[in-house]
Amino acid sequence: MGDALQCTLPPGGARVTAFASAPVCRAILPSMFIGDYAGFLEKDDRHVNKAYLLLALFLLTGCSTGGHGSVMEKVKYDFGIGEAPEGYVSGTDQVYERLKSVGEMEMKRMNADTRLGEVKFREDGLHGTYFKEVKKYESAQALDAQPMSRGVNTDRGYYGYVEYRYQIYQSEHRATAAEAESLTASTPTGIEGRETYRYRFALGGVWDGQQGEKTNR
């Protein structure tokens, strides 16, 4: 049981005493009842006062939920507020642990999408040659995981970031585009690069299965 918390509802209302274990209750409740409601609430309106009483009790009950399974507690721990209980695994930790497998699956998909490559033309004086070029993703590394929203409501889930490293491969050169189209781009050019993609995860740390969004991160 936490500290006793009291608050007085609008003028003419009742005084509520409850136990709240989450500090956030102390921040939420005062802000709800600040101000002079006398201008639009009648002091003897028992129905209105009863409604405020029920609302206050509801908030206090929700805030004082025990254990580290409440939504407010999870939000606090994900943003580094307070010390998480021993053995607690945050949503961002769950997402980060799954990024490696997500990255490996996505790398296979991206390589399948680019396996046919692109036929390009290289000018050489009055003439030129055609060749095929392919971007091959060769590694995937988990970078970061973070809540989608920096506010109290994190029901939207999480973002997970994966960095992919790739290398460009080319085929032999041919006189026509049709000839180059039938070739395999298997010669490394030494041209390398990296790209970062952002993926979406539900509140439970489950990937939504959608392709990532390329970012400049």
N, C-alpha and C positions, 0 to 999 in steps of 0.2 A: 504494500500500500504506500502511495507516495505522500507528498505534502498536502495539507489541507489548503484548499483554494476557495476563496469567497468572492462573489461578485454581486452587485446590486443591479437588478434589471431596471428598465425605464421608470421614471418617477411614478410612485404609487405601486410599484411592483414588489415582488417578494425578494428576499435575500437567499442566495443559494450557497450551500457549503458542500463541496465534493472533494474527492481525492483525485489528483492528477499526477501521474508519474512522468509525463512527457513535458519538458520545459516549454515546448511550443504552445501549450495551452495558455500559459501566462501571457504569451505574446498575442494570441488570437483573440481571447475573450475580451480584454480591456478595450481593444479597438472597435469591437462590435457594439459596445454600449456607451461610448463616449458621445456626448452631445446632448442637447436639450430636446427631448421628445414631447415636451409639454404642449408645444404648438399644434401637434396633430394627433396626440394620443390623450384620451380622457383618463384621468386618474382612476376612475371607478370602472373602467372597462376591464372586467375580469377575464373576458375571453382573450383579449390581446395579451394581457399579462401572463395568462396560462400558456399561450403560444410561445412567448419568449422563454418561459420557464422550461418548457419541453425542449426547445431548441438548445438552451444552455446545457441541459442534462445530456442531450444527445452528443454535443460536442465534447463534453467532459468524459463521457463514457468512451467515445471513440479515441480520444487522446490518451486515456489511461489504460488502453489495452496492453496487457502484459506481454513479455517475451520480446524477441526481435523480429517477429513476423508481421507487425503492423506496417501499413503503407508509410506512415510518417517516419518510423524508425529506418526503414529501408532507404527512404529518400535522404535522410540525414547521413547515413553511413556512406551512400554513394557519392555524396559531395564532401566527404571527409569531416563531417560535423560530429563530434563525439567519438567515443571509443567503442568500436564494434565488439560484441561478445566473442569469446573464444570459439573458433569453428565457423564463424559466420562467413558466408561467401556472398559477396555483393553481386548485383546484376552485371556490373561492368566486368567483374572478374569472370563471370560465367561466359559472357560474350567473348572476352579476350581468349579464353581457352578454346573456344570453338572457331576462332578466326583462321587457324592453321588449316583445318579440314575444309572450311569454306573456300579459302584461297586455293587449295589444291584442286578442288572441284571446278572452281571458276577458271583456273589456268587451263585445265583440259578443254573446257568449253571454248575459251577464247582461241586456243590453238586450233581447235576444230573449225572455228569460224574463219580463221586466216590461212588455213592449210593450202588453199588453192593459190594464194599469193596474188600478185599483180604484175602484169606485163608492162615494162617500161621501155622507153627509147633513149638511147645514148647517142648524141650527135658526135660525129667524128669527121670534121671537115665538110665536104660536100655530101658525105654519106653518113650512115649511122647503123647501129645494130640494136636489136631487141633482146631483152632478157627478162627473166621472171625474178621477182623479189618477194621475200616472205619475212614477216615479223614473227619470230618465235619467242614465246614467253618461257623462260627457263627456271625461274624461282619465284616463290611467293612468301612474303614475310608479314606476320601480324604486326601492325604498328601501334594501334591504340583503340580503346573502346570508351565511349562516354554517353551519358544520357542525352536524349534529343533536346530536352528542354532544361534550362537552368532554373526554372521556377519550381514551386512546390509540387505541381502535378507532373508526374513522370509516366503517366499511363501510356504515353506515346511510344515508349520503349527506348532503344539505344541505337547509336551509330557504331559500326565497326569499320576500321580502316585497314586495308591490306595493300602492301607495296609489291609490285611485280617488276622483275628485271627481265629485259628481253635483249635479243641480238638479231641483227638483220642478216639474212642469207640470200644469196643470189645464185642464179643458174648460169650456164654457159651462154654466150651471145650468139644470136642467129640473125640472118638477113631479113626475116619477116616476122611479124607478130604471131602468125599462126604457128610457125616453128617453135618460137619461144614459149607459146602457151602449153605445149606438150612436154616441156622440160620440167625437171625437179630442181628446186632451189635448195641446194645442199652445201654450198660453199660459204663459210663464214666470212663476213666482210670486216669484222672488227668493230663495226658500228654497234654500240650498245646504248641502252637507255633504261629508264625506269618510269613507271606510272603508278599512281595511287588511286584506288577505288574505294568508295564508301558504300557500305551495306547496311540494311535496316534489320533490326532485331526487335522482337516483341518484348514485353516487360519481363517475361520469364527467361529471356536470353535465347529465344528460338529464332533462327534466321527465317525471313519471309520467303526465301527461295528466289527472289528477284535478282536480276543482274545488277551489278554495282554501278554507281555513278562516278565517272571520272572527276577527280578533284585536283586542285593545285597544291594540296597539302604537302 
